[in-house]
Amino acid sequence: MSYIQTFIFGTTIALSIGPIAILILNQSINCGLKNGALCGLGAAMADFTYAIFAFTAGNFLFSLLENNKESIPLISSAVLVIFSLWMIYSALKKPSSDTDRKYTLTCDWPFTTTYGLTIINPLTIIVFAGFVGLLELDGAVNIFLHALVILIASLLVQTLIAFAGSKLAHFISKPSTLLYFNLASSSGIMILGISKLF
């Protein structure tokens, strides 16, 4: 069951249409599907890096907090629910804010650039920190397998975004479509958070 939760988490994080997703769309439109796919791979690998770091650090920290083990899932759930509410508020307040920005990126180094831009996103750190408390990770193999599930889920969504950029750019870039994607993503994160409260 925990691997299914991890896959859902990886999918919902990748579904959030923010600056990185817009970047992937623009690469597909302006530089071709190959560049868009490489951007998507860069974003997915950044998620994989976050997962390895968060799962390893979380596993270590939780082992030090053995006496408060029961409260960790509750705190993690609260972080995810608060984060998802913030995402919903941001999506409803400015549903077209991401489309109003200018994203300039040459067609050179799509993987490296997107990986770097994704890895410095502070919001991703918060949501991964919240999610790690919902898992029971024991051992390096289990940590790696959960991180691999994050990679697969993220890569699947990022590749679909790249393909959509090359085929469905007009539909995907509509403010209403972006709003629906962001609401779906935040709802998924909220459901994961709430599920551990019962």
Residue pairs with C-beta under 8 A, 6 or more apart in sequence:
2 135
2 136
2 146
3 145
3 146
3 149
5 134
5 135
5 192
5 195
6 135
6 146
6 149
6 150
6 153
7 149
7 152
7 153
8 153
8 188
8 192
9 131
9 150
9 153
9 188
9 189
9 192
10 47
10 51
10 149
10 150
10 151
10 152
10 153
10 154
10 157
11 153
11 154
11 156
11 157
11 188
12 184
12 185
12 186
12 188
12 189
12 192
13 47
13 124
13 127
13 154
13 185
13 189
14 43
14 44
14 47
14 153
14 154
14 156
14 157
14 158
14 161
15 157
15 181
15 182
15 184
15 185
15 188
16 87
16 181
16 182
16 185
16 186
17 98
17 161
17 178
17 181
17 182
17 185
18 98
18 182
19 98
19 101
19 103
19 117
20 43
20 114
20 117
20 118
20 121
21 158
21 161
21 181
22 98
22 99
22 101
22 103
22 173
23 39
23 103
23 105
23 114
23 117
24 36
24 39
24 40
24 43
24 114
24 158
24 161
24 162
24 165
25 36
25 161
25 162
25 164
25 165
25 169
25 172
25 173
26 103
26 105
26 165
27 35
27 36
27 38
27 39
27 105
27 107
27 110
27 114
27 162
27 165
28 35
28 36
28 37
28 39
28 161
28 162
28 163
28 164
28 165
28 166
28 169
29 36
29 165
29 166
29 169
30 107
31 107
31 110
32 107
32 166
33 162
33 163
33 165
33 166
35 107
35 110
36 110
36 161
36 162
36 163
36 165
36 166
37 159
37 162
37 163
38 110
38 111
38 114
39 110
39 111
39 113
39 114
39 158
39 162
40 114
40 155
40 158
40 159
40 161
40 162
41 111
41 155
41 158
42 110
42 111
42 112
42 113
42 114
42 115
42 116
42 118
43 114
43 115
43 118
43 154
43 158
44 151
44 154
44 155
44 158
45 111
45 115
45 151
46 114
46 115
46 118
46 119
46 124
47 118
47 124
47 150
47 151
47 154
48 147
48 148
48 150
48 151
48 154
49 119
50 119
50 124
50 125
50 128
50 150
51 128
51 146
51 147
51 150
51 151
52 143
52 144
52 147
53 128
54 125
54 128
54 129
54 131
54 132
55 132
55 135
55 137
55 143
55 146
55 147
56 140
56 143
57 132
58 129
58 132
58 133
58 135
58 137
59 132
59 137
59 138
59 143
62 69
62 72
62 133
65 72
72 133
73 133
73 134
73 196
74 196
74 197
75 133
76 130
76 131
76 132
76 133
76 134
76 193
76 196
77 130
77 133
77 134
77 193
77 194
77 196
77 197
78 193
79 126
79 127
79 129
79 130
79 133
79 193
80 127
80 130
80 131
80 134
80 189
80 190
80 192
80 193
81 190
81 193
81 194
83 123
83 126
83 127
83 130
83 189
84 186
84 187
84 189
84 190
84 193
85 186
85 190
87 182
87 185
87 186
87 189
88 183
88 186
88 187
88 190
90 97
90 182
91 179
91 182
91 183
91 186
92 179
95 175
95 176
95 178
95 179
95 182
96 175
96 178
98 178
99 173
99 175
99 178
105 113
118 124
127 189
130 193
131 192
134 192
134 193
134 196
135 146
137 143
137 146
161 172
164 171
164 172
165 172
171 177
172 178
